[in-house]
């Protein structure tokens, strides 16, 4: 969500904006969801009518498909409304914190009331602050103090993130609307998201030969170019396919390797196995069925 906010580009024409988001987000949700619906009906897991109804409205807990992508669509619509209703740039910057607080409060209220809104709108209100963080970071990126731009500051934030998790363990499942502690979730999310953003910025500077590259061991930089960036680019280019395939992959891996469901090492191994499992079908979708990704 943070990355989507960072990369967000304004479009004055509402029709062009809606068309772009319909092709890039709605169409993949419906096409991938249709495949899942047909599979469920074929194997007797659910009725086709129930699955298609869930696919149409994308309400949380109502047989929705690719809930995060549906929530991103709602986030983009909400932010588009804010961007143009707020007016000129300086006014937008002043109103952005207010918009974030109101959005988070609305999301919490909807969830407490048990409202499952179409296209994950209540989830979108909770996720929208992360989108706004990405947008704000891009606006302020060139004004960041030197200490924040160094490679060591993200490491400090990661240590703080780990400390929060050790002192106040907090279980969160956004899709299931389970927040053990909203305050800890907000604090940990802010620290973790900022740490991840600054870490990626440092790695990008290393890849591009920027100032931050000097802070990294010289021997690490070629390895990053060859391995890390190929992996990042591959996953980024095939994100929608991975969203659809990961559930199938997780179930398949756990049948073969049940121990992967236990502990940090098991989780890391499960993640690696899932990404490997999804690589071939993701490539085939991108190569032979780009319309599934909204490219037509």
N, C-alpha and C positions, 0 to 999 in steps of 0.2 A: 504493500500500500504506500509506503514511504517513497519507493522508487517511482511509482505512478505520479505522485505529487511533484517529485523533483523534475520529471520529464514533461509535466503538463504544459501544453501550449494553448493559449487562448485563441478562440475562433469567434469572430464577430457574428458570423452568420449562424443563427440557431439551427437552421435546416442542415447545413454542412456538418455542424457538430453532432447532431442527432444521428445523421446518416453514418458518420465515421464510427460512432460508438455502437450503433446497431450492428454494423458489419463486423467490428472488431471484438465485441463482447456478447451481444445478444445472440447473433447467429451461431457462434461456437457453442454457447450454452444449450441452445435448442437442438443443434445437430448431434452433439455428443450426448445430450440427454435423451434424444430419440433412440440412439443406439442402446443406451442403458435401459430404456423403457421396453424396447423390443426384447432384449435379453431377459429382463425380469418376467415379461409375459410368457416368453418361450419356455422358460424353466419353471413356470408356475409359482414364482416368488411373489407376484402381485398382478393385479389386473391392468391391462393396457390403459383403460380409461382413467384409473386412479393415477397412474404414473404420468399420463399426458396432462391431466389437470394440475398436478404438482409442478410439472415442467412449465406450464403456462404462467402460473402465478408466482412460483419460486418463493413460497413462504417457508420460513424456518420450521423444521419438524413436520413438513407436509410433502414428503417425497420429492424434495427439491433436488436439482442437479447442479454440481459445480457452484455451491453456495457462495464461495468467495468471489468468483467472477461476477455473479449476479449482484453481490453487495458492492463490488467495484463500480458497476454500472450506475447504481443509485448514488454512490459517493460522487462520481463524476457529474451527475446531474445536479446534485446539491451544491457542489463547488462552483459549477458553471453559473447557477443562479446567484450565488454570493458574489462572484467575480464581477458580474456586470451590474448587479443592483448596488454594489458598494461604491461604484464610480471610479474616480481617478486613483492612481497608484498609492499616493500618500494616505488617502482615506482608507484604502483597502488594508494597508499595513496596520493602521490604528484599530480597525474593526476586526482584524483576523483573530486576536485572542478572545474577543467577545463571542465571535462565531464558533470558535472551538469549544468554549465552555458551554454555550447554549446547545451545541450539537451533542456533546457528551451527556449533558443533563437530560436532554430529550431521549437519547438512547437508553439511559438507565431507567427513566420513567416508563418508557414503552415496555422494557423487559420486565420491570417490577409489576406492571399491569397485566403481563402475559399477552401482549399484543404481538402477533406474528404477522407483520405487514408484507404486502407484495414486494417482490424483488429485494427481500432482506433489508428493508428500509430501516428497521430498528437496529440491525447489525451495522448498517452503513453509518448511522449516527455515532456509534461507538468507534468505528474504524476511521471516521473522517478526520479526527485530530492527527492521526499518523500521516494521512495524505497532506494535510496542511503543514505538518512539520517538514515534509519533503519540499513543498513549494516554498516555504519560508527559507529553508536552508539554501536553495538555489538563489533566492534574492539576495541573501546576506553572505554568500560564499566568499566573495572577494573582500569582505570586510572582517573576516575572522582574524582574531589575534594570532600572532606567530606561535604562541604556546599551544593553542588549539590545533593549529595546522601541523604540529610536529607529530612524528610517528609514535611518541611515547604517551601522548594524552589519551588516545583510544585504549592503550593498554591499561592506563589508570582507570578508565571508565569500565573496562571489562572486569577489573578487580573489584570495583564498587558493585557492579552487577552481581558478581559471584558472592560478595559479602551479603548483599540483600537477600539472595536466595538461601544462603546458609543460616542467616539470623531469623528470617521470616519466610519459611517455605510457603509458597503460594501456588495452588493448583488452579489453572485457568483453562477453560475450554470455551472459546468465543462462539463456536458454532452451536454448542449445547447451551449457551448463555449461562455458564457457570463461572462465577467470579468469587473465589474464596474471600478475598479482601480487595475491594475496589481501590483503596489507597495504595496498597503495596503493588497492585497491578499497574496503576498509573505511574508510580515512581520507577518501578523496574522496567516498564515499557519505555519510558522516556530515556532512562540511562542506557538501556540495551540498544534501542534504535539509534541513538546518537553515537554510541560506540561503533555500531556496525557501519553507519554512514561515514564516519571519519576514517575507519579502517579501510573501507573501499576507496575512499578518496586518496589515502596514502598509497595504497597499492596501485591505483591508477596513475598517480604521479610517478611512481617507480617505473611503471610500464612505459610511460610517455617521456621519461627522462626529466621529470620536473624536479623542483627543489627537494621534495621529500625523498627522492631516490637516494640522496646521499646519506640519509639516516638509516637505510637498510643495508645489511651485509651485501657486498657486491656480488658474491656468489649466488645469492638468492634470486637476483633479478632475472637472469636467463631462465631459471626454472619456472618462475612465475609466468613468464611470457609463453613458454612452451606448454606447461601443464595447467596452471591455475586459470589462465585467461581462455584457453580452449574450452575448459569445463564450464566456466561462467558464461561464455558466449553460447555454447551449446544449450545449456539449460534455459538461458534467457530467450533464445529463439524458439524454444519448444515448450514454453511454460504452460500454454493451454492444454497441450497434449498430456503433459505430466499431471496436470490437475485431474484430468479425466482418468488416466491410467493408474495413478498411484494407489487408489483403493483396491483395484484388482491385483496390483503388484504386491501390496502388503499382505493380502490374504494368501496369495500364492507362496510368498517367501515364508510366512509363519507356518504354513503346512509342512514345508520342507525343513525349516529350522525354527522350531517352537521357542528355543532359548533366546532368540533375538528380541523377545518381548520383555526381557528382564535387564534392568540396570542400564547405566550410561554406555558401556561398551556394546551391549546388545543393541541399543538404540542407534548407535553410530554404524554398526554393522548392518542393521536393517535399512537405514537410510541409503548406505552405499549400494546394497543389494537391489533396492527399489529403483534407484536411478539407473543402475545397469540393466535391470529387467525392462525398464521403459524405453531404453535408448533405441532399439530397433523399431518397435511400432511407432515411436515418435518420429523417427527418420522417414518411415514409409508414409505417414500422414503428411508430413511436410513436403515430401517429394511427389507423391501421386494424388493427394487429396487436399490441396491448399485451401479449397473452398471451406473445409471444415474449420479452418482458422480465420475465416472471414476475408480471405484473399480472393476476390473475384471482381 
